[in-house]
């Protein structure tokens, strides 16, 4: 990928220049830099021309202090060739670029379509002047210092925001989006998603990761749409081992996940495994976290849940909902509660009472309980409580196979044993989050309670 677009340019004596030495009067500069980022090409039909043309931007760095953007304007095929051959982390020569003055707005709330640089300049490569050339593999040993810049951020690590801070403040759809910096560890890389966009019906890919820091060990969702960063993440990033300094990442509330999320945009930069004491502290936190901490499972087993005798915090229905999404909302993803309430509804349809799933051998169905209960007290009705697995079998006195054999009259009797009576119900609650969109409330234990006992509890409570 080395061609001069005109002969007069080839006769110029190239002058090696650092980014800090550039100014608009220089026309024969040779700049060596590390590629930190690149945007996807924008292809368009030029005015008064039958040819398609394109433009894309890549960002380079040659020292600890400075980064700069380089914009490529050319024919479609040339732009696509450059885009394909220039990879993130490459060391490149930029030869005879046009150097132009370019001032950027540094507003954290305004969109920006390229990274914010440290110099008020931009390099331009056009069909009539300038080109870029990738350093050969054998030449890279001479540029080990430049390659190390991949791990030395141009902004301080101590200047980042904590995930817990934004998680507490960006908590509804009315919150304004903004951009900020973070130091995070990868907790989980989710499978690549592919779908078609409604505007042009073209296939598009998206990569979702869960990242965490010391303030939010439960993690936050990070979304990547850019092709090169998706490829790099899938090839090089490892959960609980790869730390990232995220610069100018979009902070927004996701209606889909009902939580705060981070997004890589055209203005964002990433430094992998950055050097610094802050990174070492994050690595120490990651060493205490299991590699299964961010993985999900659909049917929670009784042995993994809290023991009923360990549940003591008495709450009303309103207090439970307030702790999930209301005025008492916090960062804890799980909690337990003791609820004194009346059973109002118990779904006895086969679809609700029994859930079917294929077992491991695939030869027959495994049947288990998944019973929805509505529990009401003086403050409201809890709609999401469920009896599942062995807990339901113990409380009902039947296993799933035996329930399937009950006659209608027996089913009605079983149903009414849970309705219109007061119960002490011990609950395990898992809030909606980045792994699941639905609230999970499981009944750990429940016992019928007389009005005399209930009145004493309510008086105190």
C-alpha positions in Angstrom: 0.0 0.0 0.0 2.6 2.5 -1.1 2.0 4.8 -4.1 2.6 8.4 -4.8 -0.3 10.1 -6.5 1.8 12.5 -8.6 5.5 12.6 -9.6 6.3 16.0 -8.2 5.4 14.6 -4.8 7.9 11.8 -5.2 10.7 14.2 -5.8 10.2 16.0 -2.5 12.7 15.3 0.2 10.8 13.9 3.2 11.4 15.4 6.6 10.6 13.3 9.6 8.4 15.2 12.0 6.9 14.6 15.4 3.2 15.6 15.8 4.3 18.5 18.1 6.5 19.9 15.3 3.8 20.1 12.7 2.3 23.3 11.2 0.3 24.1 8.1 3.3 25.4 6.1 5.0 21.9 6.0 4.2 20.0 2.8 6.8 17.2 2.9 6.4 15.7 6.4 6.9 12.1 7.2 4.9 11.2 10.4 5.2 7.8 12.1 2.4 6.9 14.4 0.4 4.2 16.2 -3.2 3.7 14.9 -5.5 4.2 18.0 -8.8 4.3 16.2 -10.6 4.5 12.9 -14.1 5.3 11.7 -16.0 3.2 9.2 -16.0 4.7 5.6 -18.7 7.0 4.4 -19.3 6.3 0.7 -21.2 8.9 -1.4 -21.8 10.0 -5.0 -19.8 13.1 -5.6 -21.5 16.2 -7.0 -21.0 16.7 -10.8 -19.4 13.3 -11.0 -20.4 9.7 -11.8 -17.9 8.2 -9.5 -18.5 7.2 -5.9 -16.1 8.7 -3.4 -15.4 8.0 0.3 -14.0 9.4 3.5 -12.9 7.9 6.8 -10.8 9.1 9.7 -8.1 7.3 11.7 -6.3 8.5 14.8 -2.6 8.2 15.4 -0.2 8.9 18.3 3.6 9.3 18.4 4.3 10.3 22.0 2.8 10.2 25.5 1.4 13.7 25.1 -0.1 13.9 21.6 -2.7 12.3 19.4 -4.1 13.6 16.0 -6.7 12.7 13.5 -6.0 11.9 9.9 -8.9 12.2 7.3 -8.7 10.3 4.0 -10.7 11.6 1.0 -10.4 9.5 -2.2 -12.2 7.3 -4.7 -14.4 4.6 -3.1 -12.1 1.7 -4.0 -9.0 3.5 -2.6 -10.8 4.5 0.6 -12.0 0.9 1.1 -8.4 -0.4 0.4 -6.9 1.9 3.0 -9.7 1.0 5.5 -9.1 -2.7 5.0 -5.3 -2.6 5.3 -5.0 -0.2 8.3 -5.6 -2.1 11.5 -5.9 -0.9 15.1 -2.5 -1.1 16.7 -0.6 -0.8 13.4 2.5 1.5 13.1 2.1 3.6 9.9 3.9 6.2 7.9 1.9 9.2 6.8 3.7 10.8 3.9 3.2 14.4 2.6 -0.2 15.0 4.3 -1.9 18.4 4.1 -1.7 19.9 7.6 -4.8 22.1 8.4 -5.8 24.0 11.5 -8.8 22.3 13.2 -10.3 23.3 16.5 -12.7 20.9 18.3 -15.4 21.5 20.8 -14.8 19.6 24.0 -18.3 19.5 25.3 -19.1 16.3 27.1 -22.7 16.5 26.2 -22.4 17.2 22.4 -21.9 14.5 19.7 -18.5 14.4 18.0 -17.6 12.3 15.0 -13.9 11.8 15.7 -11.7 11.6 18.8 -10.8 14.8 20.6 -7.1 15.5 19.9 -4.4 17.2 21.9 -3.4 19.5 19.0 -5.5 22.0 17.0 -4.5 20.3 13.7 -5.8 17.6 11.3 -3.9 15.7 8.7 -5.6 15.2 5.3 -4.8 12.7 2.6 -6.5 13.2 -0.8 -6.4 11.8 -4.3 -4.0 14.6 -5.3 -1.7 14.5 -2.3 -0.4 12.4 0.5 -0.7 8.7 1.3 -0.3 6.3 4.2 2.0 3.2 4.3 2.0 0.5 6.9 5.3 -0.5 8.5 6.4 -4.0 7.7 6.5 -6.7 10.3 10.3 -6.9 10.3 10.6 -3.1 10.9 8.4 -3.0 14.0 11.3 -3.8 16.5 12.6 -0.3 15.7 9.4 1.2 17.0 8.9 -0.6 20.3 8.4 2.6 22.1 5.6 3.7 19.8 3.9 0.3 20.2 4.0 0.7 24.0 1.8 3.7 23.6 -1.1 1.3 23.3 -0.8 0.9 27.1 0.0 4.4 28.1 -3.1 6.6 28.0 -2.7 10.3 27.1 -5.2 11.1 29.9 -4.6 10.3 33.6 -6.1 7.1 35.1 -7.1 9.0 38.3 -9.4 11.2 36.3 -12.0 8.5 35.5 -15.5 8.3 36.8 -16.7 5.4 38.9 -19.4 3.1 37.4 -21.4 3.3 40.6 -21.7 7.1 40.3 -23.2 7.0 36.8 -25.3 4.0 37.6 -27.0 6.0 40.4 -27.5 9.2 38.4 -28.4 7.8 34.9 -31.5 5.9 36.1 -34.3 6.9 33.7 -35.0 7.7 30.1 -35.2 11.4 30.8 -31.5 11.6 31.8 -29.4 13.4 29.3 -26.6 11.4 27.6 -23.0 12.5 28.0 -19.4 11.3 27.4 -16.8 10.5 30.0 -13.8 8.3 30.9 -13.7 5.0 32.8 -11.2 2.4 34.0 -12.9 -1.0 33.8 -12.2 -4.8 33.7 -14.0 -7.1 31.3 -16.3 -9.5 33.2 -18.1 -11.1 30.2 -18.0 -11.1 26.4 -21.5 -12.0 25.1 -22.1 -13.8 21.8 -22.1 -11.5 18.7 -25.5 -10.3 17.8 -26.6 -10.0 14.2 -29.8 -8.4 12.9 -31.1 -6.3 10.0 -31.7 -2.5 10.3 -35.2 -1.4 9.5 -34.0 1.6 7.4 -32.1 -0.3 4.7 -32.6 -4.0 5.7 -28.8 -4.5 5.7 -27.2 -6.9 8.2 -25.6 -5.3 11.2 -23.6 -6.7 14.1 -23.3 -5.7 17.7 -21.0 -6.9 20.5 -22.1 -6.5 24.1 -19.7 -6.8 27.0 -20.1 -6.6 30.8 -17.5 -4.4 32.4 -17.0 -3.7 36.1 -14.8 -1.7 38.5 -14.2 -1.6 42.2 -17.4 0.5 42.8 -19.7 -1.7 40.8 -18.6 -5.4 40.9 -22.0 -6.5 39.5 -21.0 -4.9 36.2 -22.5 -2.6 33.5 -23.2 -3.2 29.8 -20.8 -1.9 27.2 -21.9 -1.9 23.5 -19.7 -1.9 20.5 -21.0 -1.4 16.9 -17.6 -0.8 15.1 -16.3 -3.7 13.1 -12.6 -3.4 13.9 -13.2 -3.1 17.7 -15.5 -6.1 17.6 -12.9 -8.2 15.9 -10.2 -7.0 18.3 -12.3 -7.7 21.3 -13.2 -11.2 20.2 -9.5 -12.0 19.3 -7.6 -10.4 22.2 -9.8 -9.5 25.1 -10.2 -12.0 28.0 -12.8 -11.8 30.8 -11.2 -11.0 34.2 -7.8 -10.4 32.6 -8.2 -7.5 30.2 -8.5 -4.0 31.7 -9.6 -1.0 29.5 -9.1 2.7 29.9 -12.2 4.0 28.1 -12.0 7.6 26.9 -15.1 9.6 25.8 -17.6 6.8 26.0 -21.2 7.5 25.7 -23.2 7.2 28.9 -26.9 6.6 28.4 -30.0 5.0 29.9 -31.2 1.9 28.0 -35.0 1.4 27.9 -34.4 -2.2 26.7 -32.2 -3.1 29.7 -33.8 -0.6 32.1 -30.3 0.4 33.2 -27.3 2.7 32.5 -25.1 1.5 29.7 -21.8 2.5 28.0 -21.3 2.8 24.2 -18.2 3.1 22.0 -18.8 5.9 19.5 -16.8 7.6 16.8 -15.2 10.0 19.3 -14.2 7.2 21.7 -10.7 5.7 22.4 -9.6 2.6 24.2 -6.2 1.8 25.9 -5.8 -1.9 26.7 -4.2 -3.0 30.0 -2.9 0.5 30.8 0.1 0.9 33.0 -0.7 2.3 36.4 -1.4 1.7 40.1 -5.1 2.1 39.5 -5.0 -0.8 37.0 -3.2 -3.0 39.6 -5.9 -2.3 42.1 -8.5 -3.3 39.6 -6.6 -6.5 38.8 -6.6 -7.3 42.5 -10.4 -6.9 42.6 -10.8 -9.1 39.6 -8.7 -11.9 41.2 -11.4 -12.2 43.9 -14.3 -12.7 41.4 -15.3 -16.1 40.1 -15.3 -16.6 36.3 -19.0 -17.7 36.6 -20.1 -14.5 38.4 -21.4 -12.9 35.2 -23.0 -16.0 33.6 -26.7 -16.6 33.8 -28.9 -19.6 34.4 -32.6 -19.9 33.9 -33.7 -22.3 36.6 -32.1 -21.4 40.0 -31.5 -24.3 42.2 -32.6 -24.4 45.8 -29.1 -25.1 47.1 -27.8 -21.8 45.6 -30.5 -19.6 47.3 -30.3 -18.1 50.8 -31.6 -20.3 53.6 -35.1 -19.2 54.9 -33.9 -19.0 58.5 -31.3 -16.4 57.4 -34.0 -14.0 56.1 -35.1 -11.5 58.7 -35.7 -8.0 57.1 -39.5 -7.3 57.2 -40.8 -5.2 54.3 -44.1 -4.2 52.8 -44.9 -4.6 49.2 -44.3 -0.9 48.6 -40.9 -1.0 50.3 -39.9 -4.0 48.1 -40.8 -2.1 44.9 -39.1 1.1 46.2 -35.8 -0.9 46.8 -36.1 -2.3 43.3 -36.8 0.8 41.2 -38.1 3.6 43.4 -36.9 6.0 46.0 -34.8 3.5 47.9 -33.1 2.1 44.8 -29.4 1.0 45.3 -26.7 -0.9 43.5 -27.3 -4.3 45.1 -28.7 -6.8 42.5 -30.1 -9.2 45.1 -31.9 -8.9 48.4 -34.2 -10.9 50.7 -37.3 -9.9 52.6 -40.0 -11.2 54.9 -43.5 -10.2 53.6 -46.7 -10.6 55.6 -49.5 -10.7 53.0 -52.6 -12.4 51.8 -52.5 -14.8 48.8 -54.8 -13.2 46.2 -54.1 -15.2 43.0 -52.5 -18.5 42.2 -52.4 -19.4 38.5 -53.4 -23.1 38.2 -53.3 -23.4 34.4 -50.9 -26.1 33.2 -48.9 -23.5 31.4 -48.3 -21.6 34.6 -48.2 -24.4 37.1 -45.8 -26.7 35.2 -42.9 -25.7 33.0 -41.5 -28.2 30.5 -37.9 -28.3 29.3 -35.8 -30.8 27.5 -33.4 -32.8 29.6 -29.7 -33.4 28.8 -30.3 -36.6 26.9 -33.0 -35.1 24.7 -35.2 -38.2 24.9 -38.0 -36.9 27.2 -39.2 -33.8 28.9 -38.3 -32.8 32.4 -41.2 -31.2 34.3 -40.7 -28.6 37.1 -42.8 -26.1 39.0 -43.1 -22.4 38.0 -46.2 -21.1 39.9 -47.0 -17.4 39.9 -48.4 -15.9 43.2 -50.0 -12.5 43.8 -49.4 -11.4 47.4 -51.2 -8.4 48.8 -50.8 -6.3 52.0 -52.0 -2.8 53.1 -49.5 -1.1 50.8 -50.1 -2.9 47.5 -49.9 -6.2 45.6 -46.7 -8.1 44.7 -47.2 -9.5 41.2 -44.0 -11.3 40.4 -43.6 -13.9 43.3 -43.0 -17.4 42.1 -42.9 -20.9 43.6 -40.2 -23.0 41.8 -38.3 -26.2 41.9 -38.0 -28.2 45.1 -39.4 -25.3 47.2 -42.8 -25.6 45.5 -42.7 -29.4 45.9 -42.1 -29.0 49.7 -44.8 -26.4 50.2 -47.4 -28.2 48.0 -46.7 -31.7 49.3 -46.6 -33.0 45.7 -43.9 -33.3 43.0 -44.7 -32.2 39.4 -45.5 -35.7 38.2 -48.0 -36.2 41.1 -49.7 -32.8 40.4 -50.3 -33.9 36.8 -52.3 -36.9 38.1 -54.6 -34.8 40.3 -58.3 -34.5 39.4 -60.0 -31.1 39.0 -61.5 -31.2 42.5 -58.1 -31.9 44.1 -56.5 -29.1 42.1 -59.1 -26.7 43.3 -58.5 -27.7 46.9 -54.7 -27.3 46.5 -55.2 -23.9 44.9 -57.5 -22.6 47.7 -55.1 -23.7 50.4 -53.0 -20.7 49.2 -55.7 -18.1 48.7 -57.5 -15.6 50.9 -55.3 -16.5 53.9 -52.5 -14.6 55.5 -48.9 -15.9 55.2 -45.5 -15.1 56.3 -43.5 -15.3 53.1 -39.8 -15.2 52.8 -38.5 -13.9 49.5 -35.4 -13.9 47.4 -35.4 -10.9 45.0 -33.1 -10.4 42.0 -33.5 -7.1 40.3 -33.7 -6.5 36.5 -30.3 -5.9 35.0 -28.0 -6.4 32.1 -28.3 -10.2 32.2 -32.1 -10.3 32.4 -34.9 -7.8 31.7 -37.4 -9.3 34.1 -37.7 -8.9 37.9 -37.2 -12.3 39.7 -38.9 -12.9 43.0 -38.7 -16.4 44.4 -40.6 -17.8 47.4 -38.0 -19.4 49.8 -40.6 -20.4 52.4 -44.2 -19.5 53.4 -46.4 -20.4 56.3 -50.0 -19.6 57.2 -50.3 -17.0 60.0 -53.3 -16.3 62.3 -54.7 -12.8 62.5 -53.7 -12.4 66.2 -50.0 -13.0 65.3 -50.3 -10.8 62.3 -51.8 -7.9 64.2 -48.9 -7.9 66.7 -46.4 -7.8 63.8 -48.2 -5.1 62.0 -48.5 -3.0 65.2 -44.7 -3.1 65.7 -43.9 -2.7 62.0 
